[in-house]
Amino acid sequence: MNPILAIIVANIIWGAASPIFKFALINIPPFTLAFLRFFFATILFIPFVKNHWERISLKDYFELFLIAFFGITINITFFFLGLQKTASINAPIIASSGPVFIYLLSVLFLHEKRSSRVFNGMMISLVGVLVIILSPLFFDGKGINFGEIQGNVFLLISTFGAVLNVVIGKRVMREVNPYQVTFLSFLFGVIPFTPFMFQELQHWSFSQINMHGLIGIVFGAVFSSAIAYYLHYYAMSKIKAQEIGLFTYIDPVAAVVIAVPLLGEYPHLYFFLGSLLVFGGIYLAEGRLHWHPFHKLKNHTILRSI
């Protein structure tokens, strides 16, 4: 399988996920949806992982637990909580701040040399993210919507969890095959949702599931979990970690295409302004804009055929 194609498909699925999950959360509570999504995804993945199971070390198990904690438990918890409070189309733009976090972490903790051009570009991108996060302060004249601001902050925390997933996961992906990484991530990630789900079940019942909830569960378990996470981890095992973040720029397009007919969400002025700053900062930092990284698919295919 071509890893570039794999990560492109994964990000198209995840781009569509924010409006689809917001649609599902109309009916089903967040921790219950998160539990069902990864519980069924874990079950679905058992036949695949059985034929690819290999012995792994305790260190690998610990790193896989960290991958699951940040990439699933933290990421999905704050993703769902954020979607309940803010527009779904904000999620992929805020997630585009991932490279900003990667850059700051590499400078602060890995002591990598700071480039003034990259730093300035990342700061411009961060301003763009803040414009979207704080847009409820000055959008449409209806007064300050602190709930929407909180939702945007939750999406930022979710993004930070995804960044740590990539940073931590790159080493272990060289040691453990993607089938095991995907399965164990689901297994370790679903456990922390369990007590919160039972708490929600005191006020909500499975008998209340309607079409909204069913769509969220099926899409979450099959597409956004089993398929997309496997493709993501497979790509992580084949290409550089820093390139993984480039493909998140596909997500906003998929999100808007789905959100407009499904939820009636339309981008507003500050969405476009924030997006312009985010991608303008990335252009300044990298010297080119990876908004449409499909050229990598062609390049990778050529290299693979040599």
C-alpha positions as CSV (number, residue, x, y, z in Angstrom):
1,M,0.0,0.0,0.0
2,N,1.2,3.5,-0.8
3,P,1.7,5.3,2.6
4,I,1.1,8.7,1.0
5,L,-2.3,7.6,-0.3
6,A,-3.0,6.0,3.1
7,I,-2.5,9.2,5.0
8,I,-4.5,11.2,2.4
9,V,-7.5,8.8,2.8
10,A,-7.2,8.9,6.6
11,N,-7.3,12.7,6.7
12,I,-10.2,12.9,4.3
13,I,-12.1,10.6,6.7
14,W,-11.0,12.6,9.8
15,G,-11.9,15.9,8.0
16,A,-15.4,14.6,7.5
17,A,-15.5,13.3,11.1
18,S,-16.1,16.6,12.9
19,P,-19.4,17.5,11.3
20,I,-20.6,13.8,11.4
21,F,-19.7,13.4,15.1
22,K,-21.3,16.7,15.9
23,F,-24.4,15.4,14.1
24,A,-24.2,12.2,16.3
25,L,-23.7,14.1,19.5
26,I,-27.2,15.6,19.1
27,N,-28.4,12.2,20.2
28,I,-25.7,10.4,22.2
29,P,-23.5,11.6,25.1
30,P,-19.8,12.1,24.3
31,F,-18.2,9.5,26.5
32,T,-20.8,6.9,25.5
33,L,-20.1,7.6,21.8
34,A,-16.3,7.5,22.4
35,F,-16.6,4.1,24.2
36,L,-18.9,2.5,21.6
37,R,-16.7,3.9,18.8
38,F,-13.5,2.3,20.1
39,F,-15.1,-0.8,21.6
40,F,-16.6,-1.9,18.3
41,A,-13.4,-0.8,16.5
42,T,-11.4,-3.1,18.8
43,I,-13.7,-6.0,18.1
44,L,-13.5,-5.4,14.4
45,F,-9.7,-5.4,14.4
46,I,-9.3,-8.7,16.2
47,P,-9.3,-10.9,13.0
48,F,-6.7,-8.6,11.4
49,V,-4.3,-8.5,14.3
50,K,-4.4,-12.2,15.0
51,N,-2.4,-13.0,11.9
52,H,0.1,-10.2,12.6
53,W,0.8,-10.7,16.3
54,E,4.4,-10.5,17.4
55,R,6.2,-10.4,20.8
56,I,6.8,-6.8,22.0
57,S,8.8,-5.5,24.9
58,L,7.5,-3.9,28.1
59,K,8.9,-0.6,26.9
60,D,6.9,-0.9,23.7
61,Y,3.7,-1.6,25.7
62,F,4.3,1.5,27.9
63,E,4.8,3.7,24.8
64,L,1.7,2.2,23.2
65,F,-0.2,3.1,26.4
66,L,1.0,6.7,26.0
67,I,0.0,6.7,22.4
68,A,-3.5,5.6,23.3
69,F,-3.7,8.0,26.3
70,F,-2.8,11.1,24.2
71,G,-4.0,10.1,20.8
72,I,-7.3,8.6,21.8
73,T,-8.3,9.3,25.4
74,I,-7.2,13.0,25.5
75,N,-7.6,13.7,21.8
76,I,-11.1,12.2,21.5
77,T,-12.4,13.4,24.9
78,F,-11.7,17.1,24.2
79,F,-12.6,16.7,20.5
80,F,-16.2,15.5,21.4
81,L,-16.5,18.0,24.3
82,G,-15.4,20.8,22.0
83,L,-17.8,19.7,19.2
84,Q,-20.8,20.1,21.6
85,K,-20.0,23.7,22.2
86,T,-18.6,25.1,18.9
87,A,-18.8,24.8,15.1
88,S,-17.5,21.6,13.7
89,I,-15.7,23.4,10.8
90,N,-13.4,25.0,13.5
91,A,-12.0,21.7,14.5
92,P,-9.7,21.0,11.4
93,I,-8.4,24.5,11.3
94,I,-7.5,24.5,15.0
95,A,-6.0,21.0,14.4
96,S,-3.7,22.7,11.8
97,S,-1.9,24.3,14.8
98,G,-0.2,20.8,15.3
99,P,3.0,21.8,13.6
100,V,3.2,24.9,15.9
101,F,3.2,22.5,18.9
102,I,5.7,20.2,17.3
103,Y,8.0,23.1,16.6
104,L,7.8,24.5,20.1
105,L,8.3,21.1,21.7
106,S,11.4,20.4,19.6
107,V,12.9,23.8,20.6
108,L,12.0,23.6,24.3
109,F,12.6,19.9,25.1
110,L,14.8,18.5,22.2
111,H,16.9,21.7,22.2
112,E,16.8,21.9,18.4
113,K,18.2,25.1,16.9
114,R,15.6,27.9,16.5
115,S,15.1,29.4,13.1
116,S,13.8,32.9,13.1
117,R,11.9,32.4,9.9
118,V,10.2,29.2,11.2
119,F,9.5,30.8,14.5
120,N,7.9,33.9,12.9
121,G,5.8,31.7,10.6
122,M,4.6,29.5,13.5
123,M,3.7,32.5,15.5
124,I,1.6,33.9,12.7
125,S,-0.2,30.5,12.4
126,L,-0.8,30.6,16.2
127,V,-2.4,34.0,15.9
128,G,-4.6,32.6,13.2
129,V,-5.7,29.8,15.5
130,L,-6.4,32.3,18.3
131,V,-8.5,34.4,15.9
132,I,-10.8,31.4,15.4
133,I,-10.7,30.4,19.1
134,L,-11.7,33.9,20.2
135,S,-14.0,34.7,17.3
136,P,-17.1,34.4,19.6
137,L,-15.9,37.6,21.4
138,F,-16.6,39.7,18.3
139,F,-18.6,37.7,15.9
140,D,-22.2,38.6,14.7
141,G,-22.9,41.1,17.6
142,K,-24.9,38.6,19.7
143,G,-22.6,39.1,22.8
144,I,-19.8,37.0,24.2
145,N,-20.4,33.3,23.9
146,F,-18.1,31.8,26.5
147,G,-19.4,28.3,25.8
148,E,-18.2,28.5,22.2
149,I,-14.8,29.9,23.3
150,Q,-14.5,27.0,25.7
151,G,-15.3,24.5,22.9
152,N,-12.6,26.0,20.8
153,V,-10.1,25.7,23.7
154,F,-11.1,22.0,24.1
155,L,-10.4,21.5,20.4
156,L,-6.9,23.0,20.9
157,I,-6.3,20.6,23.8
158,S,-7.4,17.8,21.6
159,T,-4.9,18.9,19.0
160,F,-2.1,18.8,21.6
161,G,-3.0,15.2,22.4
162,A,-2.7,14.3,18.7
163,V,0.7,16.0,18.5
164,L,2.0,14.0,21.4
165,N,0.6,10.8,19.7
166,V,2.8,11.5,16.6
167,V,5.9,12.5,18.6
168,I,5.8,9.5,20.9
169,G,4.5,7.1,18.3
170,K,7.3,7.5,15.7
171,R,9.9,5.4,17.6
172,V,7.5,2.5,18.6
173,M,6.2,2.3,15.0
174,R,9.7,1.2,14.0
175,E,9.5,-1.7,16.4
176,V,5.8,-2.8,16.3
177,N,3.7,-3.5,13.2
178,P,0.8,-1.1,12.6
179,Y,-1.8,-3.9,13.1
180,Q,-0.7,-4.3,16.8
181,V,-0.3,-0.5,17.3
182,T,-3.8,0.1,16.1
183,F,-5.4,-2.7,18.1
184,L,-3.6,-2.0,21.3
185,S,-4.2,1.8,20.9
186,F,-8.0,1.0,20.7
187,L,-7.8,-1.4,23.6
188,F,-5.9,0.9,25.9
189,G,-7.8,4.0,24.7
190,V,-11.3,2.7,25.3
191,I,-10.7,1.7,29.0
192,P,-10.6,5.3,30.5
193,F,-14.0,6.1,28.7
194,T,-15.8,3.3,30.6
195,P,-16.4,4.9,34.0
196,F,-17.5,8.2,32.4
197,M,-19.9,6.2,30.1
198,F,-21.6,4.5,33.1
199,Q,-22.0,8.0,34.7
200,E,-23.7,9.2,31.5
201,L,-26.0,6.1,31.5
202,Q,-27.5,7.3,34.8
203,H,-29.2,10.0,32.7
204,W,-29.3,8.4,29.3
205,S,-30.3,5.0,27.9
206,F,-29.2,3.0,24.8
207,S,-32.9,2.8,24.0
208,Q,-32.7,6.5,23.1
209,I,-30.3,5.9,20.2
210,N,-31.7,7.2,16.9
211,M,-30.4,7.7,13.4
212,H,-28.0,10.5,14.5
213,G,-26.4,8.2,17.1
214,L,-26.3,5.2,14.8
215,I,-24.5,7.1,12.1
216,G,-21.9,8.3,14.6
217,I,-21.3,4.8,16.0
218,V,-20.9,3.1,12.5
219,F,-18.9,5.9,11.0
220,G,-16.7,6.1,14.2
221,A,-16.1,2.4,14.6
222,V,-15.6,1.4,11.0
223,F,-14.3,4.5,9.1
224,S,-12.9,7.0,11.6
225,S,-11.3,4.3,13.9
226,A,-10.6,0.9,12.3
227,I,-9.8,2.2,8.8
228,A,-8.4,5.7,9.4
229,Y,-6.3,4.8,12.4
230,Y,-4.8,1.8,10.7
231,L,-3.9,3.9,7.6
232,H,-2.5,6.6,9.9
233,Y,-0.2,4.2,11.8
234,Y,0.8,2.5,8.6
235,A,1.8,5.8,7.1
236,M,3.7,6.7,10.3
237,S,5.8,3.6,9.9
238,K,6.8,4.5,6.4
239,I,7.2,8.3,6.2
240,K,8.7,11.0,8.4
241,A,6.8,12.2,11.5
242,Q,7.1,15.8,10.5
243,E,5.4,15.0,7.2
244,I,2.3,13.5,8.9
245,G,1.2,16.9,10.1
246,L,1.3,18.3,6.5
247,F,-1.7,16.2,5.5
248,T,-4.0,17.7,8.1
249,Y,-4.4,20.6,5.7
250,I,-6.8,18.4,3.7
251,D,-9.2,18.2,6.7
252,P,-10.8,21.6,6.5
253,V,-11.9,21.1,2.9
254,A,-13.6,17.8,3.8
255,A,-15.2,19.3,6.9
256,V,-16.8,22.3,5.1
257,V,-18.1,20.0,2.3
258,I,-19.9,17.8,4.9
259,A,-20.9,20.5,7.4
260,V,-22.7,22.8,5.0
261,P,-25.5,20.3,4.0
262,L,-25.5,18.2,7.2
263,L,-25.4,20.9,9.9
264,G,-26.0,24.1,8.0
265,E,-22.7,25.5,9.2
266,Y,-21.1,28.2,6.9
267,P,-17.7,29.7,7.3
268,H,-17.7,33.2,8.7
269,L,-15.3,36.1,8.2
270,Y,-13.1,35.2,11.2
271,F,-12.9,31.6,10.0
272,F,-11.4,32.8,6.7
273,L,-9.2,35.4,8.4
274,G,-7.8,32.8,10.9
275,S,-7.4,30.3,8.1
276,L,-5.4,32.8,6.0
277,L,-3.1,33.5,9.0
278,V,-2.7,29.8,9.8
279,F,-1.7,28.8,6.2
280,G,0.2,32.1,5.6
281,G,2.3,31.4,8.6
282,I,3.0,27.8,7.4
283,Y,4.0,29.2,4.0
284,L,6.4,31.6,5.7
285,A,7.8,28.9,8.0
286,E,8.3,26.2,5.3
287,G,8.8,28.3,2.2
288,R,5.9,26.5,0.5
289,L,2.3,25.7,1.3
290,H,1.4,22.0,1.8
291,W,-2.3,22.6,1.5
292,H,-2.6,20.0,-1.3
293,P,0.2,17.5,-0.6
294,F,-1.0,15.2,-3.5
295,H,2.3,15.9,-5.3
296,K,4.0,13.7,-2.7
297,L,1.9,10.8,-3.9
298,K,3.4,11.0,-7.4
299,N,6.9,11.5,-6.0
300,H,6.6,8.6,-3.6
301,T,5.3,6.3,-6.4
302,I,8.3,7.2,-8.5
303,L,10.7,6.5,-5.7
304,R,9.1,3.2,-4.9
305,S,9.3,2.0,-8.5
306,I,13.0,2.6,-8.8
